[in-house]
Amino acid sequence: MQSHFEYLRPSSTKEAVQMKIEFGQRAKYWAGGTDMTLRWRREIDRFSHCIDITYLTGLDNIEVEEDCIRIGALVSLSALERADQRHHLLKTLSDVTKLMCTPQTRTLATVGGNLSNASPAADLTPPFIAMDALAEITTEDGIRTVPMDQFFEGVNRTVVGDDLLSAIEIPLPESQHKVVKYHRIDRTIVDIALVNASTSLSADRSRTITRAGVALGAVAPIVIRSPAAERFLEGKSIDSVSESELEKVGEIASEDAKPISDVRASADYRRAMIKVMTARCIKDCIDELGGTIS
């Protein structure tokens, strides 16, 4: 028999956080509810209070500034999908959303909800981590920011606690061009990824890679970075990366992966595919930057 809960509608983000602090683990924030409803119906999650944040203003905007892109936590996946013309980084994120769930579900599901669900196979998480995105978290006392690669603590666990994820900010480096690419392998088009990877490259006017981001999904309890692969790329010219170096950086990333075998895929398969997808992502980044693979 399903449990009942009390419905709460805060008038501000601060009031929402105060409600969550008051009721603690007995309360859940409600946005699109696509994951939360399933977990409640299956009685995986039990809670006594539902805090509906869908009416809060200012959390459903996408803002493109000179130094950053800010995506509100209540931006729906369908709204992110439609933002593909606003910036080339948003074009990649738009392409990612098209791999997620169904068109109908995307009208309800939110960016913040997808991240807060903290699935190690989530599609949006690797690009955000690869781009050095920041999570903006509203607290009772103000705003705190956390690098996205420090946002997750484990499967379905984040650092948010009783606070509220309010936005994701993607920094845009001055006088540099940043690109991001994403690849995944799945069983069906709406299935969660068996394994996924995303890379981001920033290049300066001398066509040197100044910053690299490599993020790997479904190969650990949380989406992880490959710092060794990032260091391998930084300092190289986008006009002189060789096929052998692409293969090498894929191998480095696969060594950082810590996959398990389950009913969906073996650890060996996931490790092998990380090598392939990382190399493909980097090649796609270099192609978009106008570089060449020698």
N, C-alpha and C positions, 0 to 999 in steps of 0.2 A: 504493500500500500504506500502510495507516494505521500510525502510529508507536505505540510502547508507552510507558507511563509508570509510575513508581513511586508507589504509593499511600501517603500519610502521614496519620496521624490524631493531631493535637495534643490535649493535655489541657486547654489554656487558651488564651486569646487571645494572651497573651504568647508562649507557645511557638509558636503559629501564625505570629506575626510573625517570630520568630527563624528559623523554617524558611524563610519567604519571603525574608528577608534573605540567608540562606545560599545559596539556590539562584537568587535573583534572577529574571530574565526566563525562566529555564528552568522556573519553578514557577508554578502557578495555584491560586487558592483555588477550592474546590468548595462550592457551596451547593445550589441546586436543579438547576443544570447545564443548564437549558433552552436557554440561548444558547450556553454553552460546549461542550456536546456537539455541536451543529450545526457550530460553527466547527472543532472538532477533526475531525469526520468529513469535512468538506470540505477539511481540511488548510489552513485559513486560519490557525489557531493551531497551533503545534508546541511542546510542552513535555515535560519529562522527569520532572516531579514534580507530583502532584496532592495538594493539602493540603485534606483534607476537614474543613470547619468545622461541619458539620451537627450534630455531637454536643456542641458547646460550649454551656454553659448561660448563660442570661441575655441571649441575643441574639434570642430569639423572643417577647418580651413587648411588649404595648402598654400603656403606663402613662398615665393621665389625671390630672394634678396641677392644682393651682390656677393655677400660672403657666406650665405647658407640657404638651404631649403628646409623649411619647417613644415612638418606634416602633423596635423592634430591627431590625437589618439582616436577621436570619433570619426575620422575620415573613413568612409566605407571603401571596401575593396573595389566596388564599381566606380566610385569617384576617383580613386587612384588610377584605375584603368583608363578613365577618360582624360587624365592629365598628361597624356603622352606627348602632346604638342608644346607643353610649357617649358620643358628642359630635357636635354638628352639623358640625364640620369633618371628622370621621371619616365622616360620612354622605356628604359630597361625595367623599372619597377612595374610599369603598366604591363609589359610582356609577362612578368612573373605572375601578376594577379590572374592572368588568363589561364594559368595552369592550375589555379586553386578552385576547388569546389565547383559549383554550377553557377551560371549567370544569375539565377534567382537568389541563391544564397549570398552571392557577392553584393547584392543590394543591401543586405542586412549586416554581414560580417564586417568588423572594423579592423583597422590596422593595429590599434592598441590591444584589442581583444586577441588577435592572432599572436602578437608578441607575448602578451601576458599569459597565454596558455602554455608557453614555454615548452613546446615540443622540440625535441632534438632534430626532427625531420621537417620543421617549418620551412616554408619557402621564402618568406620575406626576411627572416633572420640573417642568413648568410650575406645577402647584399648589404644590409645595414651594417653588419660587423665589418665587412670588407671596406666599406666607405668611411670607417671611423665615425659612425653616427653616435650621437649622444641621446640618451633618454632623459627627457625633462619630467621630473616627478614633483607633483604638488604635495606639500606637507601642510600640517596645521600652521606652521610658522613661515611658510614661503615656498620657494622653489629650490630644489637641488638637482644637479645633473650628474649622470652616471654614464661612462662610456658603455656602448652597447655590448662590448665583449666582457663587461663585468656585470651585466644586468641579470644574467641567469645563474641560479645556484644549483639547479638540478632539474630533473624531469618534472614539469608542471610547477616549478618553484623559481621565483624571482626575488630581487632585493627590495621590491616595492613595499611589502608588508601591508600595513594599514593605510599607507599613502595611496596616491592616485597617479598612474601614468597619464600625463597630459599631452605630450608631444614627442616627436622624434626630430632631431635636428641633424642635417647633413652638412658638414662644413665644406665650403668651396675655397680652395687655396688661391690666394692672390697670385696673379700672373702665371697661373698654371692651368692645364686642362686635365680634368679628372673624368675618367670613364669607368663603368662597371659592367660586368657581364655575369650571367648565371646559367648553369646547366644542371639538369637533374635526370635521374632515371626512375621511372615508375612503372607500375603494372598496368594501370589504366589512366586516362587523362585526368580523372578527378581523384585519383588515389594519392595518398601521401607518398613522399619520395622514399624510394629504397635507399638512395644516397644522393647528395647534392653538393654543389660547390659554387662559390662565387669569388671573383677576383676584381680588384679595383687597381687602376694605375693612374698616377698623376705624373705628367711630364712638363718640364719647363720649356722656355723658348729655345734652348739648345738641344731639345729633343731627348733629354736625359730623364730617366725614370727617377723622380725624387721621392715618391712614396708608393709602396705596394701594399695591398691588402689581400690576404688569402684566407677565406673562411670555408670550413668543411662541415657539412651537416649529416646527421644520421650515422655518425661514426664514433660517437661518445655520448654520455648522458646529456651534454649540452652541445650546441654548435661551438666549434673551436676555431682558433686561428692556427696558422702555420708560420710562426715567426721566422723559422729558418728559410722557408720558401720566400718570404717577404724580403729578407736580407739578401738572398741570392739575386733577386731582381733589381733591387735599388742600386742606382749608379750606372746601370747599363743604358745604352742608347736604344731607342725604339727602332733604329735602322740597322742594328747589328745583332739582334737576338737570333740565334741559330735554332734549327730544328732539334739538334742534340741538347741545347740548353732548355728548350721547352720540355723535352722528355725528362731532363734532369730535375727541373723544378717540380714536375709531376711526381717523380720518385720521392723527392724530399717531402712533399705534402703527404704522400701516402704513408711515409714513415711516421709522421706525426699523428696519423689517424689511429684510433683505438676502437675499432668496430667489434661488434659481437655477432655471433650467428643466431638467427631466429627463424621463425617460419617463413619470413618474407625474403631473406637473402642470407648468404653465408658471409662470415667475416672476410674471407679471402676475396670474395667477389666485390664486396664494398671497397676493400683496400685497392684492388686493381682498378675499379672504376673511378676512384678519387684521382688516381694518377692520370687517367684519360681526361676526365672532366676539368681538372685544374689546368692542364696543358691547353685544352680547347678554349677555356675562358680567357687565358692569357693571350692566346693568338687572336681571339676576337677583340680584346682590348687594344692590342697593338694595331690591328687592322683599322679600328675606329679612330685611333690617334694618327693614322696616316703613315704608320711605320711599315717595315718590311721584315719578313722572316727569311733569313739567309740559309 
